[in-house]
Amino acid sequence: MFKGLSHFAFTVSDIDASVHWYEMILGLRLVARQRQDNAYTREMVGFEDAVLEVAEFELDPAHGDLTLELIQYVHPPGDRLSLSTTNVGVAHLSFIVGDIDAEHRRLASHGVEFISPPVDITEGMNKGGRACYLKDPDGITLELFQPSARTGPAR
């Protein structure tokens, strides 16, 4: 039986650029960084010559063990694929915010690409909340979500 969550991960093209963006633009706290050039990593990921650069960011201070892991495959390098949210297997990560309009303005002032401005959620379990999608430097989709005062954070 599962006992909880450990981390959520995205593969990125340039670990240094991604660390800068997630730390300095998005505002996440970097908690660890390492190069993984060892036998267990190669066995686990299924590439006999794998070398990874990994950065871990704190996602929720109340749950310090829950992190966002960014991974650059130094070897073998990966291909750029379509990250359209309609493609099977493409994920997104949603951040709860208190003032979505302020966060949208702050991130837009740094040149962050948004799919839309914040929209009102008019139906479903998050009715009364507001949300918008944005893109990281690799085109990975992230979400800002402001729950309604009535319903609280999404489950």
N, CA and C atoms as an extended XYZ file, in Angstrom:
465
Properties=species:S:1:pos:R:3:atomname:S:1:resname:S:1:resid:I:1 pbc="F F F"
N         0.839       -1.183        0.000 N   MET     1
C         0.000        0.000        0.000 CA  MET     1
C         0.882        1.245        0.000 C   MET     1
N         0.469        2.239       -0.742 N   PHE     2
C         1.212        3.502       -0.787 CA  PHE     2
C         1.117        4.212        0.552 C   PHE     2
N         2.194        4.883        0.943 N   LYS     3
C         2.222        5.585        2.224 CA  LYS     3
C         2.257        7.097        2.069 C   LYS     3
N         2.381        7.591        0.847 N   GLY     4
C         2.436        9.031        0.622 CA  GLY     4
C         3.100        9.340       -0.701 C   GLY     4
N         3.461       10.597       -0.874 N   LEU     5
C         4.126       11.054       -2.091 CA  LEU     5
C         5.551       11.458       -1.779 C   LEU     5
N         6.433       11.246       -2.731 N   SER     6
C         7.840       11.614       -2.594 CA  SER     6
C         8.160       12.844       -3.444 C   SER     6
N         7.937       12.719       -4.761 N   HIS     7
C         8.259       13.826       -5.657 CA  HIS     7
C         7.488       13.696       -6.965 C   HIS     7
N         7.506       14.787       -7.705 N   PHE     8
C         6.964       14.869       -9.051 CA  PHE     8
C         8.128       15.296       -9.914 C   PHE     8
N         8.300       14.739      -11.109 N   ALA     9
C         9.491       15.033      -11.903 CA  ALA     9
C         9.159       15.433      -13.332 C   ALA     9
N        10.005       16.315      -13.876 N   PHE    10
C         9.982       16.681      -15.283 CA  PHE    10
C        11.390       16.534      -15.831 C   PHE    10
N        11.501       16.056      -17.065 N   THR    11
C        12.785       16.051      -17.764 CA  THR    11
C        12.915       17.387      -18.478 C   THR    11
N        14.082       18.029      -18.323 N   VAL    12
C        14.333       19.352      -18.902 CA  VAL    12
C        15.542       19.303      -19.828 C   VAL    12
N        15.671       20.304      -20.672 N   SER    13
C        16.764       20.325      -21.647 CA  SER    13
C        18.046       20.944      -21.104 C   SER    13
N        17.933       21.870      -20.164 N   ASP    14
C        19.100       22.595      -19.642 CA  ASP    14
C        18.881       22.817      -18.148 C   ASP    14
N        19.541       22.009      -17.316 N   ILE    15
C        19.297       22.059      -15.874 CA  ILE    15
C        19.620       23.430      -15.294 C   ILE    15
N        20.681       24.066      -15.753 N   ASP    16
C        21.041       25.377      -15.205 CA  ASP    16
C        19.971       26.421      -15.496 C   ASP    16
N        19.486       26.441      -16.729 N   ALA    17
C        18.429       27.397      -17.087 CA  ALA    17
C        17.144       27.093      -16.310 C   ALA    17
N        16.824       25.817      -16.164 N   SER    18
C        15.608       25.451      -15.437 CA  SER    18
C        15.713       25.770      -13.957 C   SER    18
N        16.867       25.504      -13.353 N   VAL    19
C        17.055       25.843      -11.941 CA  VAL    19
C        16.875       27.340      -11.750 C   VAL    19
N        17.476       28.132      -12.618 N   HIS    20
C        17.319       29.588      -12.520 CA  HIS    20
C        15.846       29.976      -12.608 C   HIS    20
N        15.133       29.458      -13.596 N   TRP    21
C        13.743       29.838      -13.812 CA  TRP    21
C        12.863       29.418      -12.643 C   TRP    21
N        12.963       28.168      -12.196 N   TYR    22
C        12.104       27.696      -11.114 CA  TYR    22
C        12.431       28.378       -9.785 C   TYR    22
N        13.687       28.741       -9.593 N   GLU    23
C        14.084       29.397       -8.347 CA  GLU    23
C        13.842       30.903       -8.394 C   GLU    23
N        14.343       31.562       -9.426 N   MET    24
C        14.314       33.020       -9.463 CA  MET    24
C        13.015       33.601      -10.029 C   MET    24
N        12.394       32.935      -10.975 N   ILE    25
C        11.159       33.443      -11.578 CA  ILE    25
C         9.931       32.874      -10.864 C   ILE    25
N         9.872       31.543      -10.747 N   LEU    26
C         8.704       30.932      -10.114 CA  LEU    26
C         8.736       31.110       -8.599 C   LEU    26
N         9.934       31.122       -8.011 N   GLY    27
C        10.053       31.368       -6.572 CA  GLY    27
C        10.134       30.122       -5.703 C   GLY    27
N        10.428       28.965       -6.304 N   LEU    28
C        10.573       27.747       -5.508 CA  LEU    28
C        11.941       27.715       -4.833 C   LEU    28
N        12.027       26.975       -3.731 N   ARG    29
C        13.279       26.860       -2.989 CA  ARG    29
C        14.022       25.591       -3.411 C   ARG    29
N        15.255       25.769       -3.925 N   LEU    30
C        16.112       24.652       -4.303 CA  LEU    30
C        16.612       23.984       -3.032 C   LEU    30
N        16.397       22.672       -2.896 N   VAL    31
C        16.817       21.972       -1.685 CA  VAL    31
C        17.965       20.999       -1.926 C   VAL    31
N        18.199       20.584       -3.164 N   ALA    32
C        19.308       19.676       -3.449 CA  ALA    32
C        19.620       19.700       -4.938 C   ALA    32
N        20.882       19.421       -5.219 N   ARG    33
C        21.306       19.307       -6.616 CA  ARG    33
C        22.433       18.287       -6.673 C   ARG    33
N        22.382       17.402       -7.667 N   GLN    34
C        23.435       16.398       -7.771 CA  GLN    34
C        23.555       15.854       -9.188 C   GLN    34
N        24.713       15.287       -9.457 N   ARG    35
C        24.961       14.563      -10.704 CA  ARG    35
C        24.826       13.081      -10.374 C   ARG    35
N        24.054       12.371      -11.176 N   GLN    36
C        23.874       10.940      -10.970 CA  GLN    36
C        24.564       10.200      -12.110 C   GLN    36
N        25.737        9.674      -11.810 N   ASP    37
C        26.576        8.945      -12.759 CA  ASP    37
C        27.005        7.670      -12.052 C   ASP    37
N        26.051        6.738      -11.922 N   ASN    38
C        26.309        5.533      -11.138 CA  ASN    38
C        25.488        4.360      -11.675 C   ASN    38
N        25.860        3.172      -11.219 N   ALA    39
C        25.247        1.939      -11.722 CA  ALA    39
C        23.762        1.839      -11.376 C   ALA    39
N        23.376        2.211      -10.137 N   TYR    40
C        21.959        2.042       -9.774 CA  TYR    40
C        21.060        2.951      -10.607 C   TYR    40
N        21.520        4.185      -10.901 N   THR    41
C        20.713        5.092      -11.727 CA  THR    41
C        20.558        4.523      -13.125 C   THR    41
N        21.641        4.026      -13.704 N   ARG    42
C        21.572        3.452      -15.055 CA  ARG    42
C        20.600        2.267      -15.090 C   ARG    42
N        20.649        1.431      -14.060 N   GLU    43
C        19.736        0.288      -14.008 CA  GLU    43
C        18.293        0.755      -13.842 C   GLU    43
N        18.065        1.716      -12.946 N   MET    44
C        16.710        2.182      -12.658 CA  MET    44
C        16.058        2.826      -13.879 C   MET    44
N        16.805        3.688      -14.616 N   VAL    45
C        16.200        4.401      -15.751 CA  VAL    45
C        16.247        3.601      -17.044 C   VAL    45
N        17.015        2.500      -17.047 N   GLY    46
C        17.026        1.625      -18.205 CA  GLY    46
C        17.930        2.060      -19.342 C   GLY    46
N        18.926        2.896      -19.041 N   PHE    47
C        19.912        3.309      -20.040 CA  PHE    47
C        21.292        2.997      -19.475 C   PHE    47
N        22.018        2.093      -20.138 N   GLU    48
C        23.294        1.612      -19.596 CA  GLU    48
C        24.371        2.675      -19.522 C   GLU    48
N        24.179        3.788      -20.213 N   ASP    49
C        25.180        4.858      -20.202 CA  ASP    49
C        24.621        6.170      -19.632 C   ASP    49
N        23.565        6.090      -18.845 N   ALA    50
C        22.879        7.285      -18.354 CA  ALA    50
C        23.735        8.103      -17.385 C   ALA    50
N        23.715        9.414      -17.613 N   VAL    51
C        24.296       10.399      -16.700 CA  VAL    51
C        23.253       11.499      -16.576 C   VAL    51
N        22.834       11.778      -15.337 N   LEU    52
C        21.761       12.742      -15.098 CA  LEU    52
C        22.247       13.875      -14.212 C   LEU    52
N        21.738       15.060      -14.481 N   GLU    53
C        21.864       16.201      -13.566 CA  GLU    53
C        20.475       16.381      -12.963 C   GLU    53
N        20.404       16.472      -11.638 N   VAL    54
C        19.116       16.490      -10.945 CA  VAL    54
C        19.056       17.664       -9.979 C   VAL    54
N        17.926       18.333       -9.952 N   ALA    55
C        17.668       19.412       -8.991 CA  ALA    55
C        16.332       19.133       -8.319 C   ALA    55
N        16.286       19.331       -7.004 N   GLU    56
C        15.063       19.113       -6.224 CA  GLU    56
C        14.605       20.436       -5.621 C   GLU    56
N        13.320       20.726       -5.763 N   PHE    57
C        12.724       21.942       -5.224 CA  PHE    57
C        11.632       21.576       -4.227 C   PHE    57
N        11.540       22.339       -3.166 N   GLU    58
C        10.463       22.177       -2.195 CA  GLU    58
C         9.158       22.622       -2.836 C   GLU    58
N         8.139       21.777       -2.748 N   LEU    59
C         6.829       22.122       -3.303 CA  LEU    59
C         5.888       22.695       -2.264 C   LEU    59
N         5.951       22.169       -1.054 N   ASP    60
C         5.008       22.579       -0.021 CA  ASP    60
C         5.732       22.581        1.318 C   ASP    60
N         6.012       23.760        1.873 N   PRO    61
C         6.755       23.819        3.141 CA  PRO    61
C         6.121       22.995        4.256 C   PRO    61
N         4.801       22.826        4.231 N   ALA    62
C         4.129       22.024        5.259 CA  ALA    62
C         4.424       20.533        5.089 C   ALA    62
N         4.828       20.155        3.885 N   HIS    63
C         5.170       18.759        3.580 CA  HIS    63
C         6.535       18.768        2.903 C   HIS    63
N         7.577       19.042        3.687 N   GLY    64
C         8.933       19.251        3.163 CA  GLY    64
C         9.495       18.095        2.375 C   GLY    64
N         8.931       16.902        2.543 N   ASP    65
C         9.447       15.762        1.799 CA  ASP    65
C         8.849       15.652        0.400 C   ASP    65
N         7.877       16.483        0.066 N   LEU    66
C         7.273       16.494       -1.263 CA  LEU    66
C         8.030       17.502       -2.123 C   LEU    66
N         8.682       17.006       -3.175 N   THR    67
C         9.526       17.873       -3.990 CA  THR    67
C         9.182       17.777       -5.472 C   THR    67
N         9.654       18.780       -6.200 N   LEU    68
C         9.648       18.764       -7.659 CA  LEU    68
C        11.069       18.446       -8.085 C   LEU    68
N        11.221       17.399       -8.867 N   GLU    69
C        12.532       16.977       -9.339 CA  GLU    69
C        12.658       17.336      -10.814 C   GLU    69
N        13.690       18.083      -11.148 N   LEU    70
C        13.997       18.386      -12.541 CA  LEU    70
C        15.210       17.561      -12.927 C   LEU    70
N        15.140       16.902      -14.082 N   ILE    71
C        16.197       16.003      -14.518 CA  ILE    71
C        16.638       16.373      -15.922 C   ILE    71
N        17.939       16.547      -16.095 N   GLN    72
C        18.509       16.678      -17.434 CA  GLN    72
C        19.306       15.411      -17.721 C   GLN    72
N        18.937       14.731      -18.804 N   TYR    73
C        19.721       13.579      -19.243 CA  TYR    73
C        20.922       14.119      -20.024 C   TYR    73
N        22.073       14.178      -19.341 N   VAL    74
C        23.305       14.610      -19.995 CA  VAL    74
C        23.668       13.568      -21.050 C   VAL    74
N        23.476       12.305      -20.671 N   HIS    75
C        23.692       11.201      -21.607 CA  HIS    75
C        22.720       10.093      -21.260 C   HIS    75
N        22.005        9.512      -22.166 N   PRO    76
C        21.857        9.970      -23.533 CA  PRO    76
C        20.933       11.185      -23.587 C   PRO    76
N        21.230       12.125      -24.458 N   PRO    77
C        20.333       13.289      -24.556 CA  PRO    77
C        18.988       12.868      -25.139 C   PRO    77
N        17.951       13.542      -24.689 N   GLY    78
C        16.611       13.218      -25.159 CA  GLY    78
C        16.188       14.065      -26.340 C   GLY    78
N        15.074       13.705      -26.909 N   ASP    79
C        14.478       14.455      -28.011 CA  ASP    79
C        13.417       15.395      -27.476 C   ASP    79
N        13.181       16.478      -28.188 N   ARG    80
C        12.060       17.360      -27.861 CA  ARG    80
C        10.803       16.768      -28.484 C   ARG    80
N         9.791       16.582      -27.652 N   LEU    81
C         8.520       16.041      -28.095 CA  LEU    81
C         7.440       17.097      -27.924 C   LEU    81
N         6.325       16.897      -28.569 N   SER    82
C         5.203       17.802      -28.388 CA  SER    82
C         4.653       17.650      -26.972 C   SER    82
N         4.603       18.751      -26.241 N   LEU    83
C         4.095       18.744      -24.870 CA  LEU    83
C         2.665       19.259      -24.797 C   LEU    83
N         1.950       19.150      -25.893 N   SER    84
C         0.541       19.528      -25.889 CA  SER    84
C        -0.178       18.744      -24.813 C   SER    84
N        -0.987       19.424      -24.033 N   THR    85
C        -1.696       18.749      -22.938 CA  THR    85
C        -2.687       17.706      -23.441 C   THR    85
N        -2.947       17.668      -24.736 N   THR    86
C        -3.839       16.645      -25.292 CA  THR    86
C        -3.110       15.325      -25.526 C   THR    86
N        -1.783       15.325      -25.471 N   ASN    87
C        -1.014       14.110      -25.737 CA  ASN    87
C        -0.977       13.206      -24.511 C   ASN    87
N        -1.198       11.933      -24.733 N   VAL    88
C        -1.198       10.942      -23.664 CA  VAL    88
C         0.157       10.960      -22.950 C   VAL    88
N         0.110       10.997      -21.624 N   GLY    89
C         1.324       10.977      -20.816 CA  GLY    89
C         1.871       12.342      -20.455 C   GLY    89
N         1.405       13.387      -21.124 N   VAL    90
C         1.866       14.733      -20.791 CA  VAL    90
C         1.186       15.165      -19.494 C   VAL    90
N         1.989       15.626      -18.549 N   ALA    91
C         1.474       16.001      -17.234 CA  ALA    91
C         1.554       17.512      -17.045 C   ALA    91
N         0.897       17.984      -16.001 N   HIS    92
C         1.099       19.361      -15.563 CA  HIS    92
C         1.080       19.370      -14.044 C   HIS    92
N         1.636       20.408      -13.479 N   LEU    93
C         1.711       20.562      -12.033 CA  LEU    93
C         0.966       21.833      -11.669 C   LEU    93
N         0.093       21.756      -10.665 N   SER    94
C        -0.746       22.881      -10.277 CA  SER    94
C        -0.284       23.444       -8.942 C   SER    94
N        -0.089       24.756       -8.902 N   PHE    95
C         0.316       25.464       -7.691 CA  PHE    95
C        -0.867       26.245       -7.140 C   PHE    95
N        -1.177       26.066       -5.868 N   ILE    96
C        -2.232       26.838       -5.218 CA  ILE    96
C        -1.687       28.215       -4.886 C   ILE    96
N        -2.429       29.246       -5.243 N   VAL    97
C        -2.039       30.630       -4.961 CA  VAL    97
C        -3.178       31.347       -4.251 C   VAL    97
N        -2.830       32.385       -3.508 N   GLY    98
C        -3.838       33.159       -2.793 CA  GLY    98
C        -4.444       34.263       -3.633 C   GLY    98
N        -3.643       34.825       -4.561 N   ASP    99
C        -4.110       35.922       -5.417 CA  ASP    99
C        -3.607       35.652       -6.825 C   ASP    99
N        -4.431       34.988       -7.610 N   ILE   100
C        -4.020       34.565       -8.942 CA  ILE   100
C        -3.717       35.747       -9.859 C   ILE   100
N        -4.451       36.844       -9.693 N   ASP   101
C        -4.197       38.010      -10.550 CA  ASP   101
C        -2.823       38.601      -10.263 C   ASP   101
N        -2.450       38.691       -9.008 N   ALA   102
C        -1.140       39.220       -8.642 CA  ALA   102
C        -0.024       38.298       -9.151 C   ALA   102
N        -0.205       36.985       -9.008 N   GLU   103
C         0.816       36.038       -9.491 CA  GLU   103
C         0.924       36.092      -11.009 C   GLU   103
N        -0.208       36.209      -11.678 N   HIS   104
C        -0.205       36.317      -13.137 CA  HIS   104
C         0.572       37.564      -13.568 C   HIS   104
N         0.306       38.689      -12.933 N   ARG   105
C         1.025       39.932      -13.265 CA  ARG   105
C         2.516       39.800      -12.986 C   ARG   105
N         2.865       39.229      -11.829 N   ARG   106
C         4.277       39.080      -11.453 CA  ARG   106
C         5.028       38.217      -12.462 C   ARG   106
N         4.460       37.072      -12.793 N   LEU   107
C         5.132       36.165      -13.722 CA  LEU   107
C         5.159       36.738      -15.142 C   LEU   107
N         4.080       37.374      -15.562 N   ALA   108
C         4.044       37.995      -16.888 CA  ALA   108
C         5.106       39.083      -16.999 C   ALA   108
N         5.371       39.791      -15.909 N   SER   109
C         6.398       40.845      -15.939 CA  SER   109
C         7.791       40.267      -16.156 C   SER   109
N         7.952       38.978      -15.913 N   HIS   110
C         9.225       38.285      -16.166 CA  HIS   110
C         9.224       37.590      -17.523 C   HIS   110
N         8.203       37.838      -18.326 N   GLY   111
C         8.142       37.259      -19.662 CA  GLY   111
C         7.617       35.838      -19.718 C   GLY   111
N         6.995       35.353      -18.638 N   VAL   112
C         6.447       33.997      -18.630 CA  VAL   112
C         5.310       33.904      -19.635 C   VAL   112
N         5.295       32.815      -20.394 N   GLU   113
C         4.256       32.585      -21.398 CA  GLU   113
C         3.042       31.932      -20.745 C   GLU   113
N         1.890       32.545      -20.924 N   PHE   114
C         0.630       32.012      -20.415 CA  PHE   114
C        -0.231       31.518      -21.568 C   PHE   114
N        -0.986       30.460      -21.321 N   ILE   115
C        -1.952       29.967      -22.302 CA  ILE   115
C        -3.172       30.883      -22.307 C   ILE   115
N        -3.541       31.373      -21.117 N   SER   116
C        -4.675       32.284      -20.988 CA  SER   116
C        -4.460       33.113      -19.734 C   SER   116
N        -5.196       34.209      -19.618 N   PRO   117
C        -5.219       34.899      -18.330 CA  PRO   117
C        -6.007       34.045      -17.339 C   PRO   117
N        -6.032       34.394      -16.060 N   PRO   118
C        -6.848       33.638      -15.109 CA  PRO   118
C        -8.313       33.600      -15.554 C   PRO   118
N        -8.896       32.400      -15.476 N   VAL   119
C       -10.297       32.228      -15.858 CA  VAL   119
C       -11.099       31.774      -14.643 C   VAL   119
N       -12.362       32.154      -14.619 N   ASP   120
C       -13.263       31.727      -13.556 CA  ASP   120
C       -13.706       30.295      -13.824 C   ASP   120
N       -13.656       29.463      -12.799 N   ILE   121
C       -14.124       28.086      -12.908 CA  ILE   121
C       -15.615       28.112      -12.580 C   ILE   121
N       -16.426       27.821      -13.573 N   THR   122
C       -17.873       28.000      -13.440 CA  THR   122
C       -18.639       26.709      -13.190 C   THR   122
N       -17.947       25.567      -13.243 N   GLU   123
C       -18.627       24.285      -13.044 CA  GLU   123
C       -17.693       23.306      -12.362 C   GLU   123
N       -18.267       22.220      -11.855 N   GLY   124
C       -17.471       21.127      -11.317 CA  GLY   124
C       -17.036       21.332       -9.881 C   GLY   124
N       -16.145       20.440       -9.412 N   MET   125
C       -15.761       20.438       -7.997 CA  MET   125
C       -14.960       21.662       -7.579 C   MET   125
N       -14.373       22.391       -8.516 N   ASN   126
C       -13.608       23.596       -8.181 CA  ASN   126
C       -14.363       24.883       -8.536 C   ASN   126
N       -15.676       24.763       -8.734 N   LYS   127
C       -16.507       25.916       -9.076 CA  LYS   127
C       -16.262       27.046       -8.082 C   LYS   127
N       -16.121       28.244       -8.631 N   GLY   128
C       -15.864       29.418       -7.799 CA  GLY   128
C       -14.386       29.748       -7.683 C   GLY   128
N       -13.536       28.827       -8.098 N   GLY   129
C       -12.097       29.083       -8.098 CA  GLY   129
C       -11.678       29.766       -9.385 C   GLY   129
N       -10.385       29.972       -9.523 N   ARG   130
C        -9.838       30.571      -10.740 CA  ARG   130
C        -8.552       29.832      -11.084 C   ARG   130
N        -8.241       29.763      -12.383 N   ALA   131
C        -7.053       29.021      -12.807 CA  ALA   131
C        -6.525       29.538      -14.133 C   ALA   131
N        -5.246       29.253      -14.379 N   CYS   132
C        -4.644       29.521      -15.685 CA  CYS   132
C        -3.435       28.610      -15.865 C   CYS   132
N        -3.137       28.317      -17.124 N   TYR   133
C        -1.960       27.527      -17.492 CA  TYR   133
C        -0.847       28.456      -17.947 C   TYR   133
N         0.387       28.045      -17.657 N   LEU   134
C         1.576       28.746      -18.116 CA  LEU   134
C         2.604       27.732      -18.552 C   LEU   134
N         3.668       28.201      -19.199 N   LYS   135
C         4.713       27.318      -19.714 CA  LYS   135
C         6.052       27.652      -19.071 C   LYS   135
N         6.826       26.606      -18.772 N   ASP   136
C         8.195       26.823      -18.301 CA  ASP   136
C         9.099       26.980      -19.529 C   ASP   136
N        10.408       27.168      -19.358 N   PRO   137
C        11.282       27.397      -20.528 CA  PRO   137
C        11.299       26.254      -21.550 C   PRO   137
N        10.976       25.027      -21.136 N   ASP   138
C        10.930       23.900      -22.070 CA  ASP   138
C         9.539       23.675      -22.650 C   ASP   138
N         8.568       24.503      -22.267 N   GLY   139
C         7.206       24.333      -22.749 CA  GLY   139
C         6.383       23.396      -21.890 C   GLY   139
N         6.891       23.044      -20.702 N   ILE   140
C         6.154       22.200      -19.771 CA  ILE   140
C         5.016       23.023      -19.177 C   ILE   140
N         3.822       22.442      -19.126 N   THR   141
C         2.654       23.150      -18.622 CA  THR   141
C         2.612       23.121      -17.098 C   THR   141
N         2.404       24.295      -16.519 N   LEU   142
C         2.160       24.462      -15.088 CA  LEU   142
C         0.832       25.182      -14.949 C   LEU   142
N         0.246       25.116      -13.770 N   GLU   143
C        -1.047       25.751      -13.531 CA  GLU   143
C        -0.985       26.582      -12.260 C   GLU   143
N        -1.607       27.746      -12.299 N   LEU   144
C        -1.887       28.515      -11.090 CA  LEU   144
C        -3.348       28.265      -10.763 C   LEU   144
N        -3.621       27.930       -9.509 N   PHE   145
C        -4.992       27.629       -9.093 CA  PHE   145
C        -5.302       28.376       -7.808 C   PHE   145
N        -6.343       29.182       -7.862 N   GLN   146
C        -6.836       29.878       -6.673 CA  GLN   146
C        -8.183       29.264       -6.325 C   GLN   146
N        -8.225       28.476       -5.243 N   PRO   147
C        -9.503       27.847       -4.875 CA  PRO   147
C       -10.511       28.888       -4.421 C   PRO   147
N       -11.764       28.533       -4.519 N   SER   148
C       -12.790       29.435       -4.016 CA  SER   148
C       -12.767       29.386       -2.487 C   SER   148
N       -13.193       30.438       -1.870 N   ALA   149
C       -13.255       30.482       -0.404 CA  ALA   149
C       -14.243       29.434        0.110 C   ALA   149
N       -15.226       29.132       -0.717 N   ARG   150
C       -16.272       28.188       -0.331 CA  ARG   150
C       -15.787       26.745       -0.336 C   ARG   150
N       -15.001       26.356       -1.364 N   THR   151
C       -14.634       24.955       -1.503 CA  THR   151
C       -13.244       24.628       -0.976 C   THR   151
N       -12.347       25.602       -0.880 N   GLY   152
C       -10.992       25.325       -0.436 CA  GLY   152
C       -10.187       24.651       -1.535 C   GLY   152
N        -8.961       24.200       -1.209 N   PRO   153
C        -8.089       23.592       -2.221 CA  PRO   153
C        -8.712       22.358       -2.852 C   PRO   153
N        -8.338       22.137       -4.120 N   ALA   154
C        -8.823       20.953       -4.833 CA  ALA   154
C        -8.292       19.693       -4.178 C   ALA   154
N        -9.024       18.635       -4.353 N   ARG   155
C        -8.559       17.346       -3.812 CA  ARG   155
C        -7.653       16.672       -4.775 C   ARG   155
